[in-house]
Amino acid sequence: MTQYGSGYSPNFFTVKKGIKTRWVINSTNPYSCASSLVVPKYRINKYLEKGENIVEFTPTEAGDIHFSCSMGMYRGIIKVE
């Protein structure tokens, strides 16, 4: 995924339940609200530095995982199958 000053692209993707996910995020604008990534379900709160950032987690149940910037302006969904 790429983090721009105006949000995330793509802002929807699919992962598998029970399989460790390595989320690679390329940050192009570290001074934007979108550079503060929050995934409440997994207690992830990561400040994205310019360049490549890695977030790892293992989804434990099927469904949608919502993520956003810290202000909730830029959003996305990770679908767990």
N, C-alpha and C positions, 0 to 999 in steps of 0.2 A: 504494500500500500504506500502511497505517497501523501504526505501532509503538505498542503499548500497554505498560503495565508488565508484562503477562503474555504478551507475544509479538507476533506479526505477523498482520495480516489484510488481504487473503488471504495465506496462506503457500504458495500454489502458483499459478503463472501461466506462460503460454506466450509465447515470443518467436521471431523468425525468425533463422536462421543468416545471418551476413554483413551484417545490418542493424543500424546503430547503435541501441542501446537507451537510452532516457532513462527511468530508474527514479525516479519521484517518490515520496518517502517522507514521510508526515506523522508527526512524532514528537509524541506526547501526553504522554510521561513521560521526560524526559531523564535522570532519576536511576535508571533501571532498568537491569539487565544487558542488556536488549533494545536499549538505545540504543547499544550497541557492535556494529555490524554487520560481519561477516566473510564474505567470499566468497573462499575460498582459491584456487580455479581461476584467478581473475583478479587475484589479489593485492590485493583491495579490503579495506581495514580502515578503516571510517569511524565516527567518533563522531557520532551523530545529535543535533543541537541541536533544541530545541523549535521546532515549526513545520515548514515545508517544507524538505526536503533533496533534493538531486539527485545521483544516481549515474549516470554514463554509461559504457557499455562496448559492444563489438561482439563478439557470440558468434561464434567461429570454427569450431565443429563442433557437429553435432547431438548431443543427449543431455541428461542432467540436470546442472544446476549447483546444488550445495547451498550454502545460506547459513545462518548462525546468529548468535547473540550470541557474544561472545568466550568464554563459558564452555561453549557448546554446549547450553545448556538449552532455548533457543527456536530452532526450526529451520524451514526452508522449502526449496522446490525451484523452480527456474526451468527449465521444459522448453524446450529449443531444438529447433525443427523445421527 
